Amino acid sequence: MKQHNADDMFRTLRPADLDTLVAEAHARRRDRDLAAAWDGADAAAPARTARRRMPRLLVATLAAGAVAAAAAGVIVATDGSGGHGRPAPVPAMDARSVLLASADSAAKAPATTGAYWYVRERETSFLSPVSLTAAQKRRIAKKLSKGAPPRKPQSPPLSAYVSQTEDSWSGRDRHDRTITGIDRAIRFASPADKAKWQRLSAGAKRRWGLDESERPQVGNYDFSKVKLSVTQRDKTVDALMRLPADPAALERTLRIWFGHENRSAERHDGEPAVGDFTQYVFGEAQDLLAGPLTPGARAALYRVLAGLPGVHSLGPATDALGRRGVTLTAGSAAEARDGSEIRLIVDPSTGRLLAQESGRRGSPDLTMTYEAMGWVNTLGARP
């Protein structure tokens, strides 16, 4: 999926005194994203980079609080005291039914607001060496400008799953904060990989995010005086809060965004962005469903997705926190095979996005689990 807009946004908005370690962490993520953009890596690389992360000015999460009533067609267990307990296993439903049930639940959520949108997310990514075939190298060469020196994709020398938590606050006043690298944990793919890790220098471990002792890093951002491009203005916190609750109106807005993205891609790459409107909306849904949308706009987004061709259900799923939901994807069979498929896990009984993942089914290369989210009035506070 396209990545240039996120890169441009970060370069444009990054304050001059941005903490170096935070910038290095972002650069490591961009290095991984580049491998996917090349069409270039073996099956492991594209999958772990498929998520299009929005800059922290635009990153947001779902409104706090669960919906008391269950969506139609979804059974909710009770604890016998009259209150709702843990939802029962979600029955098999087609994608349209899942999305419409999620829309009904999302619409019933309480409308709240605040000064900062807070989210805590747990990221688990699979790091591994990248190897390119001769054909893939030729395709990369065609994308490079004439006379440019050959590039070697940067990749870690071992395979491991790296997990870390990130807290973020996105301000309506365009002041943001992130705390990255919380509770970092590493699980190696094999004893041989752990042995390679033990031989790495401290600098190499930091470079690849493989330093278990690295402390969380705080980044404070002031975007209040930055001039935004059209695509950036589309997704400020205030702009997201103003998205329409009418599905037809929201679809018109998304088509305008789609046009903005394509024109931006043409300016940068000389060609429109890859993918059709369904793929675009499904990609945007990763961040919009984790954003400061009103309950009505979130419900409208689910209804827009329900009306698009190519979105389908993979059945019941459980996220890393043990929460039950349903997995949705708009990926093709080829993407499922090569590991570049993106999937969302949603809970139809609450209308919440629980997690998103990319990579092979059952063994994703990147998983984002949304642990907590909601409005707060003080930078650094939690709901």
N, C-alpha and C positions, 0 to 999 in steps of 0.2 A: 504494500500500500504506500501511498505517497508520504514523504516525510519533510519536503522542503519547507512547507509553511511553518512547521514547528521549529525548525532550525532557524529560519529567518526571524521568527518571533523572539526566540531566545537571544539571538544576536542583537536585535533591536532594543529589547527591554532590559538586557543585563546591565545593571549599574556598574560604574567603573570600579567600585570598591567591593564588588561581589567576592565573598569568601572563596579563596583559591581552592580549597578542598571540595566545596560544593560544585564549583565549576568543573573540577576534574571528574567528579562523580557523574555530572551531566555529560561530559565528553565521552566517558566510557560507555554510557548508554547510547550516544550517537554513533560510536564506533560499531556497536552491535547492530544498530539500525541500518548502517551503511551496507552491511553484508546482505541484508534482505533486499535493499533497494537495488543492488546489483543484479538480481536474479541469480545470485552467485553463490551460493554456498551449498554444501551438502544439505540433506534434509533437516539437520538440526538448526542451522543458522536462521533461515527465514522464519521459522516458527517462533523462535524466542524474541523476534524483533517486530512481530506483526502489529503489536499494540501501538497506536498513534497517541502518544502522551501530549496533552495540552499543557502549555506553560502554566505555572502556578497562579498567574493572574487569572486564568480562566478555569483552572481545575476546581471542581466543586463536588459535593456529595449529596446524597438523598436527605430529605427532611427527616428530622428525628421523630421517633415514635412509631409504633406499629399500628396498623389499622385493626380496630376491634372486631369488626365483622369480617367473615370469610367471603372470598369471591365466589360467585355462582359456580357450582360444579367442583369446588374444592372442599374436602372434608377437613374440619378443624377439630382436634381433640380438646376436651376440657379436663381440668383437674378435679372436677366434682364439686368445686366451691363456687361455681357460677362464672368464674373468670376463664379466659382462654389460656390453654397451656400450649405445649409445643405442637405445631401443626402435624397432623398425621401425614404419612407418605403421600406425595402428590400423585394422583392417578394419571395414567397415560392420557395425554391430550395432544391434539394437533396444534401447530404453532399459532394458528389464528385464534383458537379457543384459549390458549395460554395468554396470548397478548391481550385479548379482550377482557379476560378475567383480571389480568394485571391492571388494565386501564380502569376497570370498575373499582378495584381496591385503591389504586393511587388517587383516584378522584375523591375518595372519602377521607384521605389523610388531612390532619389539621393544617391550616395555612399559617405558617410562622415566618418571621423575618428577623433580621439582626444586622449587625455591622460587618461581621466576618462569617464566611462559610467554612466550617471546619470538617476535615476528613482524616480519619486514620485508616491507612491501607497497609496490608502486608503483602510484600512482593516476594515471590520465589522465582528465580530465573535459573535456567540451565546454561552454564558456561562450558564451552568446549572448543577445541581447535577447529579452525575453518580450513577446509581443503577445497580447491576449485579444480574442475576438470579443464582440459584444454579448450573445449567448446565454451565453457563458462568464461574462461579468461578472454577468449576472442570477443564474446558479447560485451564484456566489461570494457575492452579496448575501444569498441565502437562508440561507447558512451563517453569516453574521455575526449577532450579537445585535442585536435591535431598537434603533435609535437609535445604533448604532456608526458612527463616521465611515467613509466609503469608504476602502479601502486600495488602494494601487497596488503591484503586485508589484515588488520590487527586483531588477533584473537589470543585467548589464554592458552598456555601450554598443557592444560589438563582439563578434565571434565569433573564438574561439581555442581551441586544445587546450592545456590546462595539465597538465603532468606533474610529480609530486613524490613522493618516497619518504618513508615514515614508519616509524620503529622504535617498537615498544611492548613494554613488560614488564608483565604482569599478575600480581600477587603473590598467593600463597595467604594471606598476612597482610593482604591488602587494601591494600597499598601499591603504587602503579603509577607508571610513568614513560612519557612519550611524547616523541619527538623528531620534530617535523614540519617540512616544507618542505625536506627534503634533496634536493639536486640538482634544484632547480626548473628547468623548461624550458618555453618557450612556443612553440607553432607556430600561426601565424595562418592563418585560413581564406582570406585573400586579401590582396594588397598594400594594398587600401583599409583593411582592418581593422588592419594594422600601422601605417598612417599615423594612424589614430584613436588607437591606443595611444601613439604617439609624442607626441601632443598632450595626453594625460591628465596630470593633476597627479600628483605623487608620492603624495599621499594617496588619490587615486582608484585608482591602481594597487595600493596596499596593500589597499584596501577589497575589491577584487575578486580578490585573489590573483594579480595580474598584474605584480608587482614581481620581476623576475629577480634583482635584487641583494639581496633580502630574505634574511637569514641564517636558518638552522634555529633553531627555538624549542624549548626544553626545558620540559616540564610535569611537575612532581612532585605526586602526589596521595596523600593519606592518607584512606582511606575506613574505617579500622578502627573508628571510633567512631560511624559513621553507621548509623542504624536503617533497614533496607531494607524495602521493600514486599514483598508476596507474589511479584509477578512479578520483582522484582529478586533475591529470594532464590533463585528458580528457576535463576538463571544466574551465580551466583558461581563462581569457579574451582573451589572444592571441590565445589560441587553438580554442576558439569559432569563432574568426575572420578568422581563416584559414579553416573553414569547407567548403567542396566543394559545388559548385553551380550546379553540375550535380546530378540529383535525384538518379541515380543508385549508384554513388560513395558515396553520402551521406547515402543511405540505408546501404551500406557495412560498413561505419563508425559506424552507429548506431548499427548494429549487433555486431560489435567488442565491443562497449560499453556495449551492453546487456550481452555479455560473461564476460566482466570484472565485471559487477554488480553481476552476478550469482556466479562467483568464490569468490567474496568478501563476498556474503551472505553465501556461504557454509563454509567459514572460520569462520564467526562469529556465524552462527545459525545452521550449520551442514546440511543445505539444500539450494537448489537454491532459488532465489527470486521468490515470487508468481507472477503469471501473464504471459501471452504470449507476443509475440513481439509487437502486436498491442497495448496492454495495456501499455507496456513499452514506446513505442514511443509517445503515447498520453500523458503519464505522463511527459516525458521529454519535450514535446512541451509546457507545461505550462511555463517552464523557458526559453527554447530556443527562443520562440517567443517574450519573454520579454528580450532578450539578445542581445549582440553586434554582431549579424550575419550580413554579407554583404547582400545587397538586393538579390543577386543571391542565397545565401545559404538559406535565409528565403523563397524564392520562391520554392527552391528545397524541403524544409521541408514540405511545403503545398502539393507539388506533391507526396511526399512519403506517406503522410497521405491519400491522395486521392486514392492511390493504395492499401491501407490496408483494409482487411475485418473488419467489426464490428464498423466502425465509421459511425455515422448517425446524421442527422440534426433534431433538435427539433423545427425548425422554427424561424421566426423573433423574435428579442428581443431588449430591450432597457436597457442600463446600468444605473448606478446610476447618471451619468452626463447627461442623456438624449440622448446619442449617440445611433444610431440604428445599429444593426448588426444581426447576426444569431448565434444561440446556437448550438454547436456541442458537442457530447459525444461519448465515447466508452464504456460506462457502460452497464451492463446487465440489464434485467428487474428486477432481484432480487436486484441489487444495487439501482435501482431507487426506489424500494419499501422500502428498509431498510434505505435509506437516506445516503448511502455511495458513491453515484454517483458523478463524477467530470464532470464539464461542462466548456467549453470555449465559450466566446462570441467574435466573430471576425467580422470585417467589410470588406466584400469582395471588396468594392469600394476603399479601401486604403491598404488592406492587413495587417491591424494592429490588434493585440490582444487588445481588449478593457477591458475585465474583465475575471475572472475565479471564479467559485463558486462550492461549494459542499454542500450536504444535500438535503433535499426534494425540488422538483421543486416548484417554487413559494414562498418558504420559506427557503432559504438556511441558513445553519449554519455558513458558512464562505464565504465571498465575498472579492475578491481583485480587485479593480478598478485602472487601470493604468491611472493616470491623466496627467503626463508629463514624457518625456524621450528623451534622446539624448546624443551626445558626448559633452564634455566640456574639456578645457585644464588646468583648475585650480581646485584643490581640494576644494570643497565647492561652486563652481560656479553652475549656472543653465543655461540651454540653452534658 
